[in-house]
Amino acid sequence: MNSSHSPSEHGREESATAGAGATARARRTAQPGKTAQPGGTAGPGGTAGPGGTAGPGGTAGPGGTAGPGSTARPGSTARPGSTARPGSPPPARLLRRDAERNRQRILAAAAEVFTERGLEASLDDVARHAGVGVGTVYRRFPDKASLAGALFDERIDALAEMAERAQAEPDAWAALVSFLEHSAEMLTSDRGLRQLLMFAAQGHDRVTYARDRMRPAVDRLVKRAQADGLVRADLAATDIPIIEFMLGGVAEYARQVRPTVWRRYLALMLDALRPARASSTPLPEPELSPNEMVEILDSNPLSRRLASHKTATTTIQP
């Protein structure tokens, strides 16, 4: 028996096949959340805008093309050409992070610039060293006094933490000496810090903060050493910063000639803090020679300014 179909049967089969294909496409298109706009072609699970083509699992906006695996999260809206990353923090939070990052960058740069050049350095110098625009510096710190004040607070915190760490020493005398030596190293190696602590006018609030932040830790170091009979009984916590300022003054005057000579005077002061000694501590630095004393006095900034003023006055006289 001949198995070939008649033309009418072929027509019915083609119509059935086309209908089945259309029905399948309709099912794919009509599934919830999957819509093909006029002129668009949607692959399985895809959505196409007008004239757009979406590959498998893709989503295309008007006139756009989404490659495989492109997905828009529920409730999100993507503008043409833009990409939203999942979990991105809001813009306000990013601005706060950037602002704090810039602030820390400026403070770090100011510390380095002031360490080398002192408070004579300008905000423009700080901005160049930080690699930011001058406007960025002025937005965070409207003048050099406010920048110096922020650095002052940081330095006071660092000194207080140094005093707290020194208390871990098992020996009370070693604890006090450790703080005196390390804080003197910090003070004498940082010209900006010396000027901040010794000469810059910080205002009542900041001076009060420095006292309240420093005194408890230093007081514990002194009282512990006194309780062990290792320092003289009349030593007070307020004597310690004065000793530091004395060493800082030595470092400021001698920095061009003998920057480490302050260690000699620290050793002398440490012997003076003892209640009684059978012998003297060997001094770590030799005394200054007469010629070095002359050099130190000549290198003092005030001496140079006075000398230049005298020269200028002499020059303009008839």
ROKE-324430 format. One record per residue (C-alpha): residue in three letters; residue number from 1; x, y negated, z. Coordinates in nm, 4 decimals. Each point is the difference from the previous one (the first is absolute). Last residue first. Layout:
# residues N
<filum residu="Ala" num="NUM" u="X" v="Y" w="Z"/>
...
This chain:
# residues 318
<filum residu="Pro" num="318" u="7.2449" v="-10.8038" w="5.3996"/>
<filum residu="Gln" num="317" u="-0.1604" v="0.2959" w="0.1907"/>
<filum residu="Ile" num="316" u="-0.1711" v="0.2528" w="-0.2283"/>
<filum residu="Thr" num="315" u="0.2778" v="0.2597" w="0.0228"/>
<filum residu="Thr" num="314" u="0.0400" v="-0.0159" w="0.3789"/>
<filum residu="Thr" num="313" u="-0.3696" v="0.0709" w="0.0511"/>
<filum residu="Ala" num="312" u="0.0104" v="0.2969" w="-0.2411"/>
<filum residu="Thr" num="311" u="0.3046" v="0.1464" w="0.1750"/>
<filum residu="Lys" num="310" u="-0.1645" v="-0.0404" w="0.3434"/>
<filum residu="His" num="309" u="-0.3174" v="0.1688" w="-0.1262"/>
<filum residu="Ser" num="308" u="0.2053" v="0.2865" w="-0.1437"/>
<filum residu="Ala" num="307" u="0.1785" v="0.0467" w="0.3336"/>
<filum residu="Leu" num="306" u="-0.3272" v="-0.0088" w="0.1953"/>
<filum residu="Arg" num="305" u="-0.1534" v="0.2572" w="-0.2320"/>
<filum residu="Arg" num="304" u="0.3080" v="0.2227" w="0.0248"/>
<filum residu="Ser" num="303" u="0.0029" v="-0.0186" w="0.3811"/>
<filum residu="Leu" num="302" u="-0.3709" v="0.0820" w="0.0114"/>
<filum residu="Pro" num="301" u="0.0546" v="0.3023" w="-0.2239"/>
<filum residu="Asn" num="300" u="0.2782" v="0.1384" w="0.2246"/>
<filum residu="Ser" num="299" u="0.2927" v="0.1031" w="-0.2186"/>
<filum residu="Asp" num="298" u="0.2308" v="-0.2581" w="0.1526"/>
<filum residu="Leu" num="297" u="-0.0714" v="0.1191" w="0.3532"/>
<filum residu="Ile" num="296" u="0.0597" v="0.3600" w="-0.0978"/>
<filum residu="Glu" num="295" u="0.3186" v="-0.0828" w="-0.1883"/>
<filum residu="Val" num="294" u="0.1362" v="-0.1923" w="0.2984"/>
<filum residu="Met" num="293" u="-0.0781" v="0.2908" w="0.2312"/>
<filum residu="Glu" num="292" u="0.1672" v="0.2364" w="-0.2467"/>
<filum residu="Asn" num="291" u="0.3146" v="-0.2156" w="0.0110"/>
<filum residu="Pro" num="290" u="0.0037" v="0.0120" w="0.3788"/>
<filum residu="Ser" num="289" u="-0.0253" v="0.3814" w="-0.0136"/>
<filum residu="Leu" num="288" u="-0.3222" v="0.1683" w="0.0966"/>
<filum residu="Glu" num="287" u="0.0296" v="0.2695" w="0.2627"/>
<filum residu="Pro" num="286" u="0.0350" v="0.3602" w="-0.1059"/>
<filum residu="Glu" num="285" u="-0.3135" v="0.2096" w="-0.0530"/>
<filum residu="Pro" num="284" u="-0.1103" v="0.3217" w="0.1767"/>
<filum residu="Leu" num="283" u="0.0831" v="-0.1271" w="0.3518"/>
<filum residu="Pro" num="282" u="0.1197" v="0.2704" w="0.2383"/>
<filum residu="Thr" num="281" u="-0.2489" v="0.0183" w="0.2908"/>
<filum residu="Ser" num="280" u="0.1367" v="-0.1391" w="0.3254"/>
<filum residu="Ser" num="279" u="0.0824" v="0.2063" w="0.3063"/>
<filum residu="Ala" num="278" u="-0.1416" v="0.0933" w="0.3422"/>
<filum residu="Arg" num="277" u="-0.3322" v="-0.1568" w="-0.0873"/>
<filum residu="Ala" num="276" u="-0.2803" v="-0.1433" w="0.2106"/>
<filum residu="Pro" num="275" u="-0.3661" v="-0.0947" w="-0.0564"/>
<filum residu="Arg" num="274" u="0.0394" v="0.0399" w="-0.3777"/>
<filum residu="Leu" num="273" u="-0.1577" v="-0.2684" w="-0.2194"/>
<filum residu="Ala" num="272" u="0.3265" v="-0.1940" w="-0.0364"/>
<filum residu="Asp" num="271" u="0.1678" v="0.3042" w="-0.1519"/>
<filum residu="Leu" num="270" u="-0.2755" v="0.0072" w="-0.2622"/>
<filum residu="Met" num="269" u="0.0512" v="-0.3697" w="-0.0702"/>
<filum residu="Leu" num="268" u="0.3703" v="0.0444" w="-0.0716"/>
<filum residu="Ala" num="267" u="-0.0746" v="0.2956" w="-0.2302"/>
<filum residu="Leu" num="266" u="-0.2642" v="-0.2079" w="-0.1821"/>
<filum residu="Tyr" num="265" u="0.2555" v="-0.2789" w="-0.0359"/>
<filum residu="Arg" num="264" u="0.2470" v="0.2219" w="-0.1813"/>
<filum residu="Arg" num="263" u="-0.2776" v="0.1437" w="-0.2191"/>
<filum residu="Trp" num="262" u="-0.0861" v="-0.3525" w="-0.1171"/>
<filum residu="Val" num="261" u="0.3343" v="-0.0057" w="-0.1854"/>
<filum residu="Thr" num="260" u="-0.1558" v="0.2093" w="-0.2780"/>
<filum residu="Pro" num="259" u="-0.0545" v="-0.2828" w="-0.2544"/>
<filum residu="Arg" num="258" u="0.3562" v="-0.1296" w="0.0268"/>
<filum residu="Val" num="257" u="0.0611" v="-0.3052" w="-0.2243"/>
<filum residu="Gln" num="256" u="-0.3133" v="-0.0854" w="-0.1977"/>
<filum residu="Arg" num="255" u="-0.2356" v="0.1583" w="0.2561"/>
<filum residu="Ala" num="254" u="0.1685" v="-0.1699" w="0.2980"/>
<filum residu="Tyr" num="253" u="-0.2563" v="-0.2718" w="0.0776"/>
<filum residu="Glu" num="252" u="-0.3126" v="0.2043" w="-0.0662"/>
<filum residu="Ala" num="251" u="0.1439" v="0.3145" w="0.1624"/>
<filum residu="Val" num="250" u="0.0922" v="-0.1911" w="0.3168"/>
<filum residu="Gly" num="249" u="-0.3488" v="-0.1539" w="0.0105"/>
<filum residu="Gly" num="248" u="-0.1553" v="0.3436" w="-0.0423"/>
<filum residu="Leu" num="247" u="0.2054" v="0.1280" w="0.2923"/>
<filum residu="Met" num="246" u="-0.1274" v="-0.2853" w="0.2159"/>
<filum residu="Phe" num="245" u="-0.3532" v="0.0601" w="-0.1286"/>
<filum residu="Glu" num="244" u="0.0255" v="0.3663" w="0.0999"/>
<filum residu="Ile" num="243" u="0.1172" v="-0.0956" w="0.3494"/>
<filum residu="Ile" num="242" u="-0.2980" v="-0.2369" w="0.0220"/>
<filum residu="Pro" num="241" u="-0.2268" v="0.2835" w="-0.1172"/>
<filum residu="Ile" num="240" u="0.1259" v="0.2165" w="0.2919"/>
<filum residu="Asp" num="239" u="-0.0188" v="-0.2587" w="0.2780"/>
<filum residu="Thr" num="238" u="-0.3812" v="-0.0028" w="-0.0211"/>
<filum residu="Ala" num="237" u="-0.0054" v="0.3598" w="0.1293"/>
<filum residu="Ala" num="236" u="0.1714" v="-0.1156" w="0.3193"/>
<filum residu="Leu" num="235" u="0.3415" v="0.0907" w="0.1480"/>
<filum residu="Asp" num="234" u="0.0152" v="-0.0854" w="0.3724"/>
<filum residu="Ala" num="233" u="0.0492" v="0.3609" w="0.1134"/>
<filum residu="Arg" num="232" u="0.3210" v="0.0525" w="-0.1953"/>
<filum residu="Val" num="231" u="-0.0007" v="0.2976" w="-0.2319"/>
<filum residu="Leu" num="230" u="0.0605" v="0.3721" w="0.0544"/>
<filum residu="Gly" num="229" u="-0.1598" v="0.0469" w="0.3440"/>
<filum residu="Asp" num="228" u="-0.2405" v="0.2659" w="-0.1346"/>
<filum residu="Ala" num="227" u="-0.3008" v="-0.2194" w="0.0822"/>
<filum residu="Gln" num="226" u="0.1770" v="-0.2897" w="-0.1723"/>
<filum residu="Ala" num="225" u="0.0394" v="0.2028" w="-0.3216"/>
<filum residu="Arg" num="224" u="-0.3704" v="0.0923" w="0.0087"/>
<filum residu="Lys" num="223" u="-0.0988" v="-0.3613" w="0.0723"/>
<filum residu="Val" num="222" u="0.1969" v="-0.1311" w="-0.3000"/>
<filum residu="Leu" num="221" u="-0.1307" v="0.2531" w="-0.2542"/>
<filum residu="Arg" num="220" u="-0.3582" v="-0.0363" w="0.1279"/>
<filum residu="Asp" num="219" u="0.0192" v="-0.3785" w="-0.0307"/>
<filum residu="Val" num="218" u="0.1208" v="0.0300" w="-0.3594"/>
<filum residu="Ala" num="217" u="-0.3066" v="0.2075" w="-0.0940"/>
<filum residu="Pro" num="216" u="-0.2481" v="-0.2247" w="0.1842"/>
<filum residu="Arg" num="215" u="0.1629" v="-0.3279" w="-0.1173"/>
<filum residu="Met" num="214" u="0.0069" v="0.0484" w="-0.3747"/>
<filum residu="Arg" num="213" u="-0.3624" v="-0.0089" w="-0.1170"/>
<filum residu="Asp" num="212" u="-0.1292" v="-0.2522" w="0.2548"/>
<filum residu="Arg" num="211" u="0.2946" v="-0.2341" w="-0.0513"/>
<filum residu="Ala" num="210" u="-0.0071" v="0.0261" w="-0.3805"/>
<filum residu="Tyr" num="209" u="-0.3779" v="-0.0542" w="-0.0062"/>
<filum residu="Thr" num="208" u="0.0343" v="-0.3070" w="0.2222"/>
<filum residu="Val" num="207" u="0.2647" v="-0.1394" w="-0.2350"/>
<filum residu="Arg" num="206" u="-0.2341" v="0.0719" w="-0.2916"/>
<filum residu="Asp" num="205" u="-0.2951" v="-0.1780" w="0.1579"/>
<filum residu="His" num="204" u="0.2019" v="-0.2998" w="0.1222"/>
<filum residu="Gly" num="203" u="0.1441" v="-0.0937" w="-0.3369"/>
<filum residu="Gln" num="202" u="0.2762" v="0.1645" w="-0.2031"/>
<filum residu="Ala" num="201" u="0.2540" v="-0.2828" w="-0.0167"/>
<filum residu="Ala" num="200" u="0.3047" v="0.1583" w="-0.1667"/>
<filum residu="Phe" num="199" u="0.3324" v="-0.0186" w="0.1849"/>
<filum residu="Met" num="198" u="0.0788" v="0.3141" w="0.1967"/>
<filum residu="Leu" num="197" u="-0.2420" v="0.2727" w="-0.1041"/>
<filum residu="Leu" num="196" u="-0.0594" v="-0.0974" w="-0.3620"/>
<filum residu="Gln" num="195" u="0.3536" v="-0.1294" w="-0.0538"/>
<filum residu="Arg" num="194" u="0.1524" v="0.3189" w="0.1340"/>
<filum residu="Leu" num="193" u="-0.2476" v="0.2069" w="-0.2034"/>
<filum residu="Gly" num="192" u="0.0925" v="-0.1850" w="-0.3193"/>
<filum residu="Arg" num="191" u="0.3693" v="0.0590" w="0.0607"/>
<filum residu="Asp" num="190" u="-0.0478" v="0.3729" w="0.0441"/>
<filum residu="Ser" num="189" u="0.3182" v="0.1824" w="0.0997"/>
<filum residu="Thr" num="188" u="0.0290" v="-0.1703" w="0.3406"/>
<filum residu="Leu" num="187" u="-0.3567" v="0.0651" w="0.1072"/>
<filum residu="Met" num="186" u="-0.0173" v="0.3642" w="-0.1039"/>
<filum residu="Glu" num="185" u="0.3394" v="0.0791" w="0.1457"/>
<filum residu="Ala" num="184" u="-0.0973" v="-0.1850" w="0.3186"/>
<filum residu="Ser" num="183" u="-0.3206" v="0.2056" w="0.0206"/>
<filum residu="His" num="182" u="0.2036" v="0.3175" w="-0.0368"/>
<filum residu="Glu" num="181" u="0.2578" v="-0.0967" w="0.2646"/>
<filum residu="Leu" num="180" u="-0.2407" v="-0.1344" w="0.2602"/>
<filum residu="Phe" num="179" u="-0.2419" v="0.2897" w="-0.0453"/>
<filum residu="Ser" num="178" u="0.2705" v="0.2644" w="0.0253"/>
<filum residu="Val" num="177" u="0.1575" v="-0.1758" w="0.3003"/>
<filum residu="Leu" num="176" u="-0.3319" v="0.0118" w="0.1869"/>
<filum residu="Ala" num="175" u="-0.0551" v="0.3688" w="-0.0781"/>
<filum residu="Ala" num="174" u="0.3622" v="0.0921" w="0.0779"/>
<filum residu="Trp" num="173" u="-0.0384" v="-0.1624" w="0.3424"/>
<filum residu="Ala" num="172" u="-0.3226" v="0.1943" w="0.0697"/>
<filum residu="Asp" num="171" u="0.1460" v="0.3380" w="-0.1042"/>
<filum residu="Pro" num="170" u="-0.2448" v="0.2464" w="-0.1580"/>
<filum residu="Glu" num="169" u="-0.0443" v="-0.2206" w="-0.3098"/>
<filum residu="Ala" num="168" u="-0.3665" v="0.0126" w="-0.1070"/>
<filum residu="Gln" num="167" u="-0.0414" v="-0.3545" w="0.1315"/>
<filum residu="Ala" num="166" u="0.1980" v="-0.1232" w="-0.2999"/>
<filum residu="Arg" num="165" u="-0.2953" v="0.0830" w="-0.2250"/>
<filum residu="Glu" num="164" u="-0.2216" v="-0.2521" w="0.1833"/>
<filum residu="Ala" num="163" u="0.2644" v="-0.2729" w="-0.0295"/>
<filum residu="Met" num="162" u="0.0315" v="0.0653" w="-0.3733"/>
<filum residu="Glu" num="161" u="-0.3791" v="-0.0075" w="-0.0350"/>
<filum residu="Ala" num="160" u="-0.0001" v="-0.3448" w="0.1611"/>
<filum residu="Leu" num="159" u="0.2727" v="-0.1178" w="-0.2377"/>
<filum residu="Ala" num="158" u="-0.1927" v="0.1257" w="-0.3050"/>
<filum residu="Asp" num="157" u="-0.3244" v="-0.1633" w="0.1196"/>
<filum residu="Ile" num="156" u="0.1832" v="-0.3294" w="0.0497"/>
<filum residu="Arg" num="155" u="0.1433" v="0.0296" w="-0.3491"/>
<filum residu="Glu" num="154" u="-0.3403" v="0.0610" w="-0.1589"/>
<filum residu="Asp" num="153" u="-0.1555" v="-0.2952" w="0.1850"/>
<filum residu="Phe" num="152" u="0.2834" v="-0.2300" w="-0.1116"/>
<filum residu="Leu" num="151" u="-0.0403" v="0.1192" w="-0.3585"/>
<filum residu="Ala" num="150" u="-0.3654" v="-0.1101" w="0.0027"/>
<filum residu="Gly" num="149" u="0.1020" v="-0.3344" w="0.1499"/>
<filum residu="Ala" num="148" u="0.2706" v="-0.0518" w="-0.2632"/>
<filum residu="Leu" num="147" u="-0.2619" v="0.0523" w="-0.2718"/>
<filum residu="Ser" num="146" u="-0.2359" v="-0.2471" w="0.1703"/>
<filum residu="Ala" num="145" u="0.2815" v="-0.2547" w="0.0368"/>
<filum residu="Lys" num="144" u="0.1049" v="0.0433" w="-0.3637"/>
<filum residu="Asp" num="143" u="-0.3345" v="-0.1248" w="-0.1240"/>
<filum residu="Pro" num="142" u="-0.3362" v="0.1258" w="-0.1315"/>
<filum residu="Phe" num="141" u="0.0891" v="0.3653" w="0.0680"/>
<filum residu="Arg" num="140" u="-0.2141" v="0.2602" w="-0.1793"/>
<filum residu="Arg" num="139" u="-0.1278" v="-0.2240" w="-0.2804"/>
<filum residu="Tyr" num="138" u="0.3346" v="-0.1834" w="-0.0058"/>
<filum residu="Val" num="137" u="0.1904" v="0.3225" w="-0.0625"/>
<filum residu="Thr" num="136" u="-0.2312" v="0.1045" w="-0.2838"/>
<filum residu="Gly" num="135" u="0.0266" v="-0.3481" w="-0.1534"/>
<filum residu="Val" num="134" u="0.3793" v="0.0318" w="-0.0063"/>
<filum residu="Gly" num="133" u="-0.0393" v="0.3029" w="-0.2238"/>
<filum residu="Val" num="132" u="0.1300" v="0.3360" w="0.1144"/>
<filum residu="Gly" num="131" u="0.3354" v="0.1762" w="-0.0343"/>
<filum residu="Ala" num="130" u="0.0648" v="-0.0046" w="0.3755"/>
<filum residu="His" num="129" u="0.3390" v="-0.1691" w="-0.0444"/>
<filum residu="Arg" num="128" u="-0.1468" v="-0.2595" w="-0.2340"/>
<filum residu="Ala" num="127" u="-0.2911" v="-0.0666" w="0.2380"/>
<filum residu="Val" num="126" u="0.2354" v="-0.0346" w="0.2985"/>
<filum residu="Asp" num="125" u="0.2178" v="-0.2521" w="-0.1819"/>
<filum residu="Asp" num="124" u="-0.3122" v="-0.1982" w="-0.0992"/>
<filum residu="Leu" num="123" u="-0.1069" v="0.0085" w="0.3661"/>
<filum residu="Ser" num="122" u="0.3242" v="-0.1803" w="0.0802"/>
<filum residu="Ala" num="121" u="0.3199" v="0.1142" w="0.1717"/>
<filum residu="Glu" num="120" u="0.1249" v="-0.2365" w="0.2733"/>
<filum residu="Leu" num="119" u="-0.1433" v="0.2457" w="0.2527"/>
<filum residu="Gly" num="118" u="0.3166" v="0.2056" w="-0.0158"/>
<filum residu="Arg" num="117" u="0.1881" v="0.0926" w="-0.3141"/>
<filum residu="Glu" num="116" u="0.0785" v="0.3703" w="0.0345"/>
<filum residu="Thr" num="115" u="-0.2475" v="0.1130" w="0.2627"/>
<filum residu="Phe" num="114" u="-0.2523" v="-0.2560" w="-0.1293"/>
<filum residu="Val" num="113" u="0.0069" v="0.1564" w="-0.3483"/>
<filum residu="Glu" num="112" u="-0.0234" v="0.3562" w="0.1309"/>
<filum residu="Ala" num="111" u="-0.2809" v="-0.0742" w="0.2463"/>
<filum residu="Ala" num="110" u="-0.1813" v="-0.2071" w="-0.2614"/>
<filum residu="Ala" num="109" u="0.0121" v="0.2906" w="-0.2473"/>
<filum residu="Ala" num="108" u="-0.1459" v="0.2404" w="0.2561"/>
<filum residu="Leu" num="107" u="-0.2701" v="-0.2523" w="0.0933"/>
<filum residu="Ile" num="106" u="-0.0874" v="-0.0572" w="-0.3659"/>
<filum residu="Arg" num="105" u="-0.0294" v="0.3730" w="-0.0718"/>
<filum residu="Gln" num="104" u="-0.2113" v="0.0490" w="0.3115"/>
<filum residu="Arg" num="103" u="-0.2370" v="-0.2753" w="-0.1153"/>
<filum residu="Asn" num="102" u="-0.0104" v="0.1337" w="-0.3555"/>
<filum residu="Arg" num="101" u="-0.1017" v="0.3457" w="0.1249"/>
<filum residu="Glu" num="100" u="-0.2607" v="-0.1589" w="0.2284"/>
<filum residu="Ala" num="99" u="-0.1501" v="-0.1935" w="-0.2926"/>
<filum residu="Asp" num="98" u="0.0082" v="0.3031" w="-0.2286"/>
<filum residu="Arg" num="97" u="-0.1794" v="0.2117" w="0.2597"/>
<filum residu="Arg" num="96" u="-0.2614" v="-0.2702" w="0.0578"/>
<filum residu="Leu" num="95" u="-0.0513" v="-0.0383" w="-0.3759"/>
<filum residu="Leu" num="94" u="-0.0428" v="0.3751" w="-0.0399"/>
<filum residu="Arg" num="93" u="-0.2601" v="-0.0034" w="0.2771"/>
<filum residu="Ala" num="92" u="-0.1941" v="-0.2773" w="-0.1751"/>
<filum residu="Pro" num="91" u="0.0171" v="0.1884" w="-0.3334"/>
<filum residu="Pro" num="90" u="-0.1784" v="0.3078" w="0.1407"/>
<filum residu="Pro" num="89" u="0.2104" v="0.3106" w="0.0545"/>
<filum residu="Ser" num="88" u="0.0115" v="0.2506" w="-0.2905"/>
<filum residu="Gly" num="87" u="-0.1563" v="0.3333" w="0.1017"/>
<filum residu="Pro" num="86" u="-0.0581" v="0.1209" w="-0.3573"/>
<filum residu="Arg" num="85" u="0.1887" v="-0.2070" w="-0.2568"/>
<filum residu="Ala" num="84" u="-0.2091" v="-0.2318" w="-0.2164"/>
<filum residu="Thr" num="83" u="0.1100" v="-0.0284" w="-0.3634"/>
<filum residu="Ser" num="82" u="-0.0743" v="-0.2948" w="-0.2273"/>
<filum residu="Gly" num="81" u="-0.0108" v="-0.0209" w="-0.3804"/>
<filum residu="Pro" num="80" u="-0.3741" v="-0.0577" w="-0.0188"/>
<filum residu="Arg" num="79" u="-0.1368" v="-0.0513" w="0.3490"/>
<filum residu="Ala" num="78" u="-0.0427" v="0.3055" w="0.2147"/>
<filum residu="Thr" num="77" u="-0.2955" v="0.0286" w="0.2320"/>
<filum residu="Ser" num="76" u="-0.0058" v="0.2477" w="0.2855"/>
<filum residu="Gly" num="75" u="-0.3157" v="0.1392" w="0.1602"/>
<filum residu="Pro" num="74" u="0.0952" v="0.3592" w="-0.0658"/>
<filum residu="Arg" num="73" u="0.3643" v="0.0357" w="-0.1097"/>
<filum residu="Ala" num="72" u="0.0833" v="-0.0436" w="-0.3678"/>
<filum residu="Thr" num="71" u="0.1823" v="0.2969" w="-0.1468"/>
<filum residu="Ser" num="70" u="0.2477" v="0.0484" w="-0.2830"/>
<filum residu="Gly" num="69" u="0.0860" v="0.3719" w="-0.0250"/>
<filum residu="Pro" num="68" u="0.0267" v="0.0091" w="-0.3783"/>
<filum residu="Gly" num="67" u="0.0450" v="-0.3346" w="-0.1669"/>
<filum residu="Ala" num="66" u="-0.2485" v="-0.2821" w="0.0182"/>
<filum residu="Thr" num="65" u="-0.0677" v="-0.2067" w="-0.3064"/>
<filum residu="Gly" num="64" u="-0.1580" v="-0.3418" w="0.0002"/>
<filum residu="Gly" num="63" u="-0.2547" v="-0.1755" w="-0.2148"/>
<filum residu="Pro" num="62" u="-0.2211" v="-0.0565" w="0.2990"/>
<filum residu="Gly" num="61" u="0.1298" v="0.2038" w="0.2918"/>
<filum residu="Ala" num="60" u="0.1281" v="0.3568" w="-0.0333"/>
<filum residu="Thr" num="59" u="-0.0125" v="0.2734" w="0.2567"/>
<filum residu="Gly" num="58" u="0.1921" v="0.3236" w="-0.0278"/>
<filum residu="Gly" num="57" u="-0.0666" v="0.3570" w="0.1151"/>
<filum residu="Pro" num="56" u="0.0782" v="0.1287" w="-0.3493"/>
<filum residu="Gly" num="55" u="0.0760" v="-0.2868" w="-0.2351"/>
<filum residu="Ala" num="54" u="-0.2095" v="-0.3133" w="-0.0138"/>
<filum residu="Thr" num="53" u="-0.0565" v="-0.1986" w="-0.3144"/>
<filum residu="Gly" num="52" u="-0.1383" v="-0.3502" w="-0.0048"/>
<filum residu="Gly" num="51" u="-0.2158" v="-0.1652" w="-0.2647"/>
<filum residu="Pro" num="50" u="-0.2561" v="-0.0932" w="0.2597"/>
<filum residu="Gly" num="49" u="0.1037" v="0.1468" w="0.3344"/>
<filum residu="Ala" num="48" u="0.0944" v="0.3670" w="0.0389"/>
<filum residu="Thr" num="47" u="-0.0553" v="0.2241" w="0.2960"/>
<filum residu="Gly" num="46" u="0.1738" v="0.3343" w="0.0423"/>
<filum residu="Gly" num="45" u="-0.0989" v="0.3339" w="0.1575"/>
<filum residu="Pro" num="44" u="0.0668" v="0.1838" w="-0.3263"/>
<filum residu="Gly" num="43" u="0.0999" v="-0.2476" w="-0.2675"/>
<filum residu="Ala" num="42" u="-0.1966" v="-0.3161" w="-0.0611"/>
<filum residu="Thr" num="41" u="-0.0265" v="-0.1723" w="-0.3319"/>
<filum residu="Gly" num="40" u="-0.1232" v="-0.3564" w="-0.0231"/>
<filum residu="Gly" num="39" u="-0.2005" v="-0.1608" w="-0.2796"/>
<filum residu="Pro" num="38" u="-0.2917" v="-0.0649" w="0.2295"/>
<filum residu="Gln" num="37" u="0.0940" v="0.0604" w="0.3633"/>
<filum residu="Ala" num="36" u="0.0724" v="0.3494" w="0.1288"/>
<filum residu="Thr" num="35" u="-0.1084" v="0.0566" w="0.3552"/>
<filum residu="Lys" num="34" u="0.1292" v="0.2340" w="0.2680"/>
<filum residu="Gly" num="33" u="-0.1194" v="-0.0799" w="0.3544"/>
<filum residu="Pro" num="32" u="-0.2576" v="0.2796" w="0.0059"/>
<filum residu="Gln" num="31" u="0.0246" v="0.2354" w="-0.2999"/>
<filum residu="Ala" num="30" u="-0.1760" v="-0.1376" w="-0.3076"/>
<filum residu="Thr" num="29" u="0.3028" v="-0.0084" w="-0.2254"/>
<filum residu="Arg" num="28" u="0.1080" v="0.3576" w="0.0682"/>
<filum residu="Arg" num="27" u="-0.3564" v="0.1281" w="-0.0296"/>
<filum residu="Ala" num="26" u="-0.0548" v="-0.2027" w="-0.3150"/>
<filum residu="Arg" num="25" u="0.3140" v="0.1438" w="-0.1479"/>
<filum residu="Ala" num="24" u="-0.1238" v="0.3495" w="0.0800"/>
<filum residu="Thr" num="23" u="-0.3399" v="-0.0812" w="-0.1497"/>
<filum residu="Ala" num="22" u="0.1622" v="-0.1395" w="-0.3113"/>
<filum residu="Gly" num="21" u="0.2090" v="0.3127" w="-0.0365"/>
<filum residu="Ala" num="20" u="-0.3064" v="0.2230" w="0.0491"/>
<filum residu="Gly" num="19" u="-0.1966" v="-0.2028" w="-0.2516"/>
<filum residu="Ala" num="18" u="0.2789" v="0.0202" w="-0.2538"/>
<filum residu="Thr" num="17" u="0.0189" v="0.3763" w="0.0461"/>
<filum residu="Ala" num="16" u="-0.3791" v="0.0392" w="-0.0253"/>
<filum residu="Ser" num="15" u="-0.0115" v="-0.2161" w="-0.3133"/>
<filum residu="Glu" num="14" u="0.2852" v="0.1985" w="-0.1496"/>
<filum residu="Glu" num="13" u="-0.1792" v="0.3263" w="0.0845"/>
<filum residu="Arg" num="12" u="-0.3311" v="-0.1190" w="-0.1518"/>
<filum residu="Gly" num="11" u="0.1769" v="-0.1123" w="-0.3129"/>
<filum residu="His" num="10" u="0.1754" v="0.3312" w="-0.0299"/>
<filum residu="Glu" num="9" u="-0.3344" v="0.1799" w="0.0358"/>
<filum residu="Ser" num="8" u="-0.1485" v="-0.2126" w="-0.2755"/>
<filum residu="Pro" num="7" u="0.2939" v="0.0784" w="-0.2236"/>
<filum residu="Ser" num="6" u="-0.0577" v="0.3752" w="0.0518"/>
<filum residu="His" num="5" u="0.2184" v="0.1991" w="0.2252"/>
<filum residu="Ser" num="4" u="0.2488" v="0.2671" w="-0.0982"/>
<filum residu="Ser" num="3" u="-0.0278" v="0.3366" w="0.1786"/>
<filum residu="Asn" num="2" u="-0.0912" v="0.2073" w="-0.3096"/>
<filum residu="Met" num="1" u="-0.1340" v="0.3350" w="0.0991"/>
